[in-house]
Amino acid sequence: MDALREHLEKPQDGQAGFIASVLNWLSQNGFGGLTEPRGLAALYRWFLNLVPSNVHRIRPARPHVWHPPPELVSQARSSPLPGLLLVAPESLAKVAVDVPDVLAMSSEEAVGRLTGLKALLPVIDVSHLIITEPRFYLGTPRTEVEARVAGYVELLVQRYKLPTSLVQEMVWYDPGLPLVANDKGMRELRALWPEDLVDEAAWEQSDPRELALAVRALSTRLR
């Protein structure tokens, strides 16, 4: 990590799998206008928590607390979306400040977005992503969001052989990482940590928060 920090400080100018298929089916068939999920909706929530997250090891810094407009809080409380997105009404009201159309989102759309993310990132709590980076995860077309996230996973896991769980945990610490991670940054990271010197066990012991910061820095700094 010291070598990485030193490097960063140098000045320089297809078909869904089984789980996804089940989740998509639930999103299309499991909901009416329910505020409190039950039946198939409850099964959907069970699927979302199917793979427990171990990202609670290090919590991110608590953001500055502010209160959304009372009218948005009232709308969020009367909406089924908090129960479907697994967030508090107050949190959804804050999201509505940045993404005004979110409270008009259909239950089917909300469920589809969350289950689509969970299929791509099964290790982490995806509701954290949509609250932390709502303009991307809720304000961008679903197909674009899923394509970006899938591309990020493919780049780091398939091409650069980082452990799947680590790659997903990195997104939990930096929900905007799929928007910036690129091949240039990963090449530089691999140059610092060659594959023949850093095995999977070493990656598994790495801090996902620091790695997320490194990938962002290496992918975005000017040459």
N, C-alpha and C positions, 0 to 999 in steps of 0.2 A: 504494500500500500504506500510505503514511503517513496518507492521508485515512481509509482503512479502520480503521487502528489507533486513530486519534483518535475515530472514530465508535463503535468498540467500547468505548472507555474512558468514554464519556459515561454517567453514572448514569441509570438508568430503572427504575421499579418494573414371444391368437388362434392361428394355425397356425405351427409351427416352420419356420424357414428351412432351407436346404440343410445347412449345417454342423451346426446343432442336430439335424436329423433323422439325419444320419450318426452323430453322437455318441450320440444316444439308442439307435440301432440297435446300435452297438458295446456300449453298456452292457448291453443286454438279451441279446446273443448272444456276446460276446467272452470270457466268463469262466466258469471253473469254480472250483476251489479253489486257484488258482495263487498261490504265494508270489512267484515270479519271473515277471512277465508276459512272454508270448511270443505269437507269432502275432497274432491279433486284439487281444490285450491290448497287445502292443507297438505296434500301429497306433493304438490308443487313446491311448497315451502320446505318440505322435508328434503326434496331433491336439491334445493339450493344449498342446504346445509349438509349434503351427503358426505362431502370431503371436508373434514375439519381443518381450519386454518391454524398454522403455527406462527403466523405473522404477529401475534400479540406479544411476542418477545420484547419488541421495542416499539413503543407507541410514538407517533409523530408529535411534534410540538402542537399544543392546543392553539387553534387559531383565535384571533381576536373575536370576542363574543359581541354580537350585535343582534338587534331584534328586528325581524321583518315587519312590514306594515300589518296592522291587525286584520285588515280585510283579507290579505293573502293567507294569514293563519286560519281565519274562519273558513275560507274556501278549501284549504288543505284538509281541515278537520272533517269537512263534510264530503270529502272525496274518497273513493276506494283506493287511490294510488298509494298512500302511505303503507297500507297493509300489503299491497302487492310488491312494492319496491323495498319493503322491509326497512323503512325509515320513519322517523318521527314526523308528525305534521308540521312542526316548527321548522325542521330541516328542509322539508319539501317547499315550504313557503319561502325560505331563503333562496332555494334553487329557482323559484319562480321569478325572483328579482332579476336574475341573469338570463333565464330562459322563460320569457313570459307565456309561451304557449304550452308549457309543461302541464298546467292544471287542466288543459283541454284534451290531453292525451287520453286515448281510449285504454281500457283495461287490457285489451288484447295486445296493443302496441307496447305498453309498459312491461307486460309479462314476456313478450317476445324479446324485448331488449335485454331484460335481466337474464333470461334463460340462455339467450345467445351468448352473452358474456360468460355465463357460468360454464357453458360447454367448452369455451376456449380457455378459461382460467379457473378450472375446478378447485384449485387449492386455496384460493383467497375469497374474502368477503367482497363480492362485486358491488354490493349496495354502497360500500365505502367509496368506490370509484365514482359512481354517478353523483354522489353528494359533493365530492372533492373537486371533480372536473366536469360539472354539468353541461357546459357548453359543448363539449365534445361528446360525452356519452349519452346525453339526452337531446341536445340541440342540433346534432349532426345526423343525417340519414343513417338508419340502422345498417344498411348494407355497407356504407363507407366505414362506419365504426368497426364492424366485424372484420372487414377487409384489412383495416389498419392493424388491429390487434392480432389477427392471424398472421399477417406479414411480419410483425414484430416477433412473435413466437417462432415462426419459421426461421427468421434470420439468426436469432440467438441460439435456438436449440438445434435446428437441423444443420445450419451452415457453420456455426461456431462452437457447437457441442457443449454449451452450458447446460447444467441440469435443469430439467423442466420446472421443478418446484422453485428453484432459485430465480429463474426468469419471471415466474409469476409473482413471487414475493417482491421483486424489484418494482413491478407495476403498482403494487399496493402502496409502496413508499412514494412513488412518483407516478400518479395516474396518467400524466401527460406524456410519459416516456414513449409509448407507441407512435406518437406524433413526430418525434425527433430522432429516435434511434436509427442509425443508418450504417451502411457497409463501411464507410470511411472510419467512423468511430470504432467499430468492432475490429477493423484491421489494426488500428493503433493499440487497442486494448490487448489484442493477441500478440502484438510485437513486444509489449511490456511483459505479458504473461504467456509465453509460448506453450503450445499444447503439450509438447514433450516434457515440459518441466512442471506443469500444473495439472494434476490429475483430478478426477471427479471428486475425490474426498476433499481435496483442497478447496475446490469451488463450493462444496457443501458447507464448509466451515467459514466461508466468507460472509461478510455483513451485507445483506441485500441492499440496505440503504446506501452504503458507501459505493457499491457497484453501480447502483442506479445513478448516483451523482457522477461517477466516472464516465459511464456511457453517455449521459447527457452532455457533459463537458466536452468529451472527445468528439461527439457527433455534431456539436453546434459551434465550436470555436472557429474563428476565422483563420485562414492560412495566410 
